């Protein structure tokens, strides 16, 4: 099995996404931050890295897209994880004993109504899996954490309640990064980044080829261009494999009209109508 780097400690949602894609026997390599994902892959210490890029509730993950632009990695696949939060406590702790709940601010916010309904005081912690690891290392009475069921298994905590998040459609999108282009599958996406020229209708001209060749765009997001203030760059995902005839025609037109274009990858993707099934 390959070695796959992910951000976080064992038990994090990123590790669950790695297992979802490769199976439980995959060798995960935890990393402190996103930059380390790219560094380990660049020097060959891991086979792949898994990068979270956006959440259905919180939007784009800060810093992820800038790292994709800065490095010459290739997107190998898309992974969509349905994120769940479980209420965990030290063995022997009863639900009615709980007074405070620790976790990452996002997990606390995503379970806010649940916490208020039961009168639990939210306590901000640096990480979901980290809150579980720390509680296991230093048990405290009347304290629980919000983390994954995998974290409960790894750190020997009891699961007091499952799926306590307030909304059911909490999904995180990950991109699997490697060095080579994957073979096309039945359903593919292509991700690129480009900049327009500074003139009227420049964005329209860049996108015209996709409409003309009946290509569906699944993401278009502008972000600041760091070396040129107030001149944005655009991250674009579209359906299709870059070697498809219609995709090549659209990309050729984009190359002629854009200030620059960078291919991030063309890869097997997850159909939106299968998410959550």
URWO-V184575 format. One record per backbone hydrogen bond with DSSP energy under -1.0 kcal/mol. CO is the residue of the C=O (numbers start at 1). NH is the residue of the N-H. If there is no record, write none. Layout:
BEGIN
co->CO nh->NH
co->CO nh->NH
END
This chain:
BEGIN
co->2 nh->27
co->3 nh->47
co->3 nh->48
co->4 nh->29
co->5 nh->50
co->6 nh->31
co->9 nh->12
co->12 nh->16
co->13 nh->17
co->14 nh->18
co->15 nh->19
co->16 nh->20
co->17 nh->21
co->18 nh->22
co->19 nh->23
co->23 nh->26
co->27 nh->4
co->29 nh->6
co->31 nh->8
co->34 nh->38
co->35 nh->39
co->36 nh->40
co->37 nh->41
co->38 nh->42
co->39 nh->43
co->40 nh->45
co->48 nh->5
co->49 nh->177
co->51 nh->175
co->53 nh->61
co->54 nh->173
co->55 nh->59
co->59 nh->55
co->61 nh->64
co->63 nh->67
co->64 nh->68
co->65 nh->69
co->66 nh->70
co->67 nh->71
co->74 nh->178
co->77 nh->176
co->79 nh->174
co->81 nh->172
co->85 nh->164
co->86 nh->147
co->87 nh->160
co->87 nh->161
co->88 nh->145
co->89 nh->158
co->90 nh->93
co->94 nh->97
co->95 nh->98
co->99 nh->121
co->100 nh->144
co->101 nh->123
co->102 nh->146
co->103 nh->125
co->104 nh->108
co->105 nh->109
co->106 nh->110
co->109 nh->112
co->110 nh->166
co->111 nh->115
co->112 nh->116
co->113 nh->117
co->114 nh->118
co->115 nh->120
co->121 nh->101
co->123 nh->103
co->127 nh->131
co->128 nh->132
co->129 nh->133
co->130 nh->134
co->131 nh->135
co->132 nh->136
co->133 nh->137
co->134 nh->138
co->140 nh->143
co->142 nh->99
co->142 nh->100
co->144 nh->102
co->145 nh->88
co->147 nh->86
co->148 nh->152
co->149 nh->153
co->150 nh->154
co->151 nh->155
co->152 nh->157
co->158 nh->89
co->161 nh->87
co->169 nh->171
co->170 nh->83
co->171 nh->56
co->172 nh->81
co->173 nh->53
co->173 nh->54
co->174 nh->79
co->175 nh->51
co->176 nh->76
co->177 nh->49
co->178 nh->74
co->187 nh->269
co->188 nh->240
co->189 nh->267
co->190 nh->238
co->191 nh->264
co->191 nh->265
co->192 nh->236
co->193 nh->262
co->194 nh->234
co->195 nh->259
co->195 nh->260
co->197 nh->199
co->199 nh->202
co->201 nh->205
co->202 nh->206
co->203 nh->207
co->204 nh->208
co->207 nh->211
co->208 nh->212
co->209 nh->213
co->210 nh->215
co->211 nh->214
co->216 nh->239
co->219 nh->237
co->221 nh->235
co->223 nh->233
co->225 nh->228
co->228 nh->231
co->233 nh->223
co->234 nh->194
co->235 nh->221
co->236 nh->192
co->237 nh->218
co->237 nh->219
co->238 nh->190
co->241 nh->244
co->244 nh->248
co->245 nh->249
co->246 nh->250
co->247 nh->251
co->248 nh->252
co->249 nh->253
co->250 nh->254
co->251 nh->255
co->252 nh->256
co->253 nh->257
co->254 nh->258
co->260 nh->195
co->262 nh->193
co->264 nh->75
co->265 nh->191
co->267 nh->189
co->268 nh->78
co->271 nh->274
co->274 nh->277
END
